[in-house]
Amino acid sequence: MRNVYQIFAAACLYACSLAASAAPAAPIPDFVSAAVADSARPMTDKARDANRLPAETISFAGIKPGDIVGELFPGGGYYTRILTKVVGAQGHVYAFAPPLPPDAPADMQDFSARVKAIAAEPGFGGLTVVSQPFTNVTFPVPLDLIWTSQNYHDFHNSAKVDVSVLNKQIFDALKPGGVYFIVDHAAAKGADLSVTNTLHRIDADTVKQEVVAAGFKFDGSSKLLARDSDPHTSPVFDPSVRGKTDQFILKFRKPKTKAK
């Protein structure tokens, strides 16, 4: 079985909304527009904006200047750069990126090194890389929001990871009222968990059930990245759907008071 780093490396290289509760598109604040338009962003990132809709997605998440944000598995840093600029000098982004395992193949990309390189660039003093095993998802300070994009399905693809424990770790890392924000490739409604490995997709209802079981309250969804043309039958890396997959956006909130 592939180890978890290999699984996430493959997913990062590529770097069924809940209709009854889907929210309308949020207005895009000027600070979000400015972060997306930042001239320092690589052109390769900007070329993906039309498909990923970062301004609209971040606006729906509600991230603002001064927020303390955790990003799970930043990959090449597409969202890392934007999030760091959005939270600004008074905020901070903690990018969680596991180090290469001791048995990693020589040609495996070190994604923690990639995001560390971003943190070393001018203008990214508000970015800290948290490099520790995936089984220990913790952060140095309580967070306002935890963000994961196109990664949640892979939480199921390692025998070392208990998704219920992982979601509880995320719950504990957030401040009361904090947000857990998930974007991922949609599987067909009712699809079982085998598709997380074969197609790199997951049913949005499955994600909702798992996250709510950890103590979160469902706080809404968005159809921003929904694509009816995706048949949900091909792996997300297949040229027929790559960059054009149907994706869901789910927003969960940690209650401000403990449930009795």
N, C-alpha and C positions, 0 to 999 in steps of 0.2 A: 504493500500500500504506500502510496506517495505520502511523504510527511507534509505537515500543514504548510511549511514555507513554500514547498514546491507548488502546492495547490494555489496558494495566494499569489505566487509569482506569475503563474499562468494566467490567473484571472486579472491581475493588475496590468499585464501586457496588453490586454484588450481595452484595458481601460478604454391587470387586473386590479387596477385601482378598485377601492371599495365605493361603488357608485352612490350608495345611499348617503354616505357622509363626505363625499368629495367636496373640496372647497374651491371657490372661484380663485382665479389667479390674483395674487397679491400685487399691489402697486410696487414698483421697483424704486427703492430709495436712492437718492443721489450717491450715497456712499457705496452702495452696491454697484451701481453703474460705473463709478470711478474705478473700483477695484477690478472689474472685468475689463475695462478699457485701458488699464495700466500698460504703458508702453514697454515695461520690463517683462511682461509675459511672453514666453516663447511663441513664435508664430505657429508652431506645431500644435500648441494648446489652443490658440485662437481659432485655428481651422476646425476644431471640434465643437466650437460653441453653438453652431447652428443645430447640432444634434443633441447636445447635452443641456442647453438652455440654463447656463449657470446663474445668470442674474435672476431669472424667474424662480429657479429652484431655491436659491439662497433667500430670496425674499419670502417665499412660503415658509421656510424654516424659521424666519423671524430673527436671524442673527443680526446683531447691531454692534456699533462701536463700544468697546469696554467689556464685551463678553469674554468669558474664558471657555474655550472650545477644545474638545478632544476629537481628534480624527483617527478612526481605526483604519489601518492599512492604506496609507496615502499613495501607494504605487509610485508613479512618476512625479507626483506632486501637482497634478492638474488643479485639484480643488485646494490643496495646501496653500498655494500662492494667493489665491483669491480670498480664502478665509482669513489669512493673516492680514491682508490689506483691509478687509472689512472690519475686523475687530480693532484695528489701529493700535496706536501707542499705549492706550490705556487698557487694552485687552491682551489676550495671549492665546496661542494655539499650541496644543500638545499633540504631536503626531506620533501615534503608536505604530511602530514598525519593528517587528521581531528581527533579531540579528540572524545571520546565516547559521544554520545548524552545523555542528562539527563534521557531519558526514555529507555536507553539501557537495554536489558535483562541481568540478572546477569551472564549468561554464555557467553556473547559476548566477543570475543577477542579484546583487546585494541591494535590496530596496531601502534598507535602513541607511546605507551609504548615500543613496540618491537623495533622500530627503535631508540628510545631514548636509549635503552640498548646498541645498537651497537655504538652509538655516545659516550657512556661512556667507551667503551673498549679502551685499549692502541692502539695507532696508528690511531685513528679516530678523531683526533682533527680538521680535515678538513671537518667534517660533522656536520651540524646544522639541527635540526628538526623544521619545521614550522608547528605548530599545531593550525589550525584555521578552521572555517566552510568552507565546500566545495563551498559555494556560494561566497567566498571571496578568490580567488586564486591570491594571491600577494606574492612577495618575497622582502627581505630587500634591495637587490641590483639588478641592471640590469644583465641579464644572457646571457651567450653565447649559451646555449642550454637548452631546456626543453624536458625531456624524459618521456614517459609513455608507459608501456609494459603490454599488455593484460587487459587494463582498459578502453580504449576509448568507447567501446560499452556501458559500464555502465553509461556514461555521460547522456544517454537517459533514464535511468531507475528511475528517480526521478522527480516528479512533481515540485520540488523546483528548479530544474536546467534548465536554458535556455542555450542550447549548443552554440548558437550564441554569447551570452554574455560571456560564459566561454572561448571560443576561442579568443574572443577579449581581455579578461584579460591576456591570455597567450601571445598574440601578444604584448600587452603593457609591459609585464614583460621582454621581450627580448631586447637585444641591436639591433640596426640596423645591418642587416646581420646575426642575430642569427637564430638558427635552432630549429624547432619543429619536434621532432622525435617520430613516433608512430609505435608500434608493436601491432598487435591484431589478434584475431581469425577470419578467413575469413568466411563470409556467402556466399551462392550461389550468383552468379552475378545477380543483379536485385532484390535481396531480400528486402522486406520492413523492416521498423524499428521495427516491432513486434518481430523479431528474437533476438533483443538485450536482451530481457527479457526471452524469452522462450529457446533460444539456447546459449545465451551469445556470440553471433557472430555479425558481421556487414559487409556489403558490402564495399570493399575498395573504390569503386567509390563514395559512399555516404560520406565517410570520406573526400575524396579529395575535393568534392564539398563544404562541410561545412567549411573546413579549408581555402580554397582559398577565400571563401566569407568573411572571417574575415580579409583579406588583405594580406595573405601569397602568395608566389609564390611556385608552385610545383617544387621540386628540385631533384626528382628521387625516384626510388623504387628498392627493391631487392627481389629476389626469394630465398634467403638463407633458409627461413623457409617454403617454399611452399611444400605441400605434396599432390600429385595427388590421393593418396589412400583415402583421407578424402572425404566422400560423401556430407559433409556440411548439413546433415539432423539430426544429433544427438547433444544434448547439449554437451558442452566441458567437462563436468564432467562425461559423460558416459564412462564406462570402455572400450568401443570399440574404443574410440578416445582419451581418456585422455592422455595427454603427447605426442600425435601424431597428433594434429590438423594441418590443413592447416593454415598458418599464413602469413599475409602480413607485409611488412616493408615500410613505407612511410616517406619521408623526405621533409620538407617544410622550406622555408627561408623567414625571414622578410626582405623586401627590404631595401637597405641602404639609399635610398632617398624616400621621400613621393611621392605618385602618384599624378600627376597634375589633 
